């Protein structure tokens, strides 16, 4: 999974303008998902969705984004396996 992600990243970086466009998309998506606001402006979401759709028409971009999502899932799975084995006393959180 990781090797595939690195291969896709290297392929994407061969086109610096395309790489920059993908980085901009990723940054905007991250900022939107992690903003202090509980609501996402429909216009902002719509614009980001259109950028995503347009960029993903390029197979290099599509492969990279799919590989990045796969890496995120892999990291999440690894994290869960580690945390599942950790026993902590958090009973104080219950009523």
Number of C-alpha atoms within 10 A of each C-alpha: 11 12 10 15 19 14 15 20 19 13 15 21 15 10 11 10 11 16 18 13 15 21 12 13 17 15 12 15 16 11 11 18 13 10 11 8 9 9 9 12 10 9 9 12 14 12 11 17 14 12 15 19 12 11 17 17 10 11 11 18 22 17 19 22 19 14 21 19 13 16 17 12 12 14 12 12 12 12 11 12 11 10 11 9 8 8 7 7 6 7 7 6 6 5 4
